Structures are given as C-alpha cells and as structure tokens.
Amino acid sequence: MDDRRPDPDHGAGLIGTIAAVTIFLAFLLFAVQLLMNLYATTAVTSAAFDGARIVAGHRVDHGDAMAMIEAQADAEARIRSELGQFGDQVTIDWSASDDASIAVRVQGRAPRFLLPGLGGPLGFDHIDRTARVRQEDIR
C-alpha cells in the first residue's frame, strides 16, 4: 500500500500565474492603445499641416472669400482622404485663420482598445490638433 501524502503546495502557483498573465495582458493592451493613439495623433497632425499648406499656397486672392472657401473645400477633401475611414469621424475648423496665416483645427475621437471608462483619464479618448501656416503672396 502507498502511504504517500499529497503535496500541500500542489497547485499553489495557479493563482499567481493567473494574476501575472492578467497583469501582462493589461500592460500589453495599454501599450497597444498608446501606440495607436500616437499613430492617430501623428496622422492627424500631418493631414492638418498638409491641408493648411494647400490653402496657404493656393494660387488665389486670399482676400476673396469664395476662392478661399473653394481652397478650403479642396484641402478638407485631402485631409479626409489622408485619414481614410478616420477622416469621416473628424471635424475640421478653419475659423482661427487670419490675414497673415491659415490655421486648421482637426478634432476627433481616437481609436480605442481600452475599456470605455479608462480612455478619458489617460487622455487617449480625444485628438485635437491645430496646424498654422503663413499665407504665401502671389508676386
């Protein structure tokens, strides 16, 4: 007959392993969210700068309101095409422009991988970028 007793530490590592895997996955999810937020912010910044540059360099009289509206519409189409599907979800505002420079503000909700309640406190829920470019004069 076998009188061996069961090991009292048998299976004790299971809880620690589950906790470690959960923490690892949480950090991995946070890293993915951080990288996606950085990528989306960089793409929005680049598209906003390109849009402002297009309007500032447009060969029109910058004092003509209709010509500026047409240039801004062309630039908005370019911004939205550069951002792809995300471009349908952003708002584009040209109201900060003045006589010396063109400013475009692009705002939108960032792509999210974290739980809905965690994006706000970390600053990952909203992208707000403004690009300002000096107007070029036609000579």
Buried (B, 14 or more C-beta within 10 A) or exposed (E): EEEEEEEEEEEEEEEEEEEEEEEEEEEEBBEEBBEBBEEBBEBBBBBBBBBBBBBBEBEEEBEEEEBBEBBBEBBBEBBBEBBEEBBEEBEBEBEEBEEEEBBBBBBBEBBBBBEEEBBEEEEBBEBEBBBBBEBEEEE
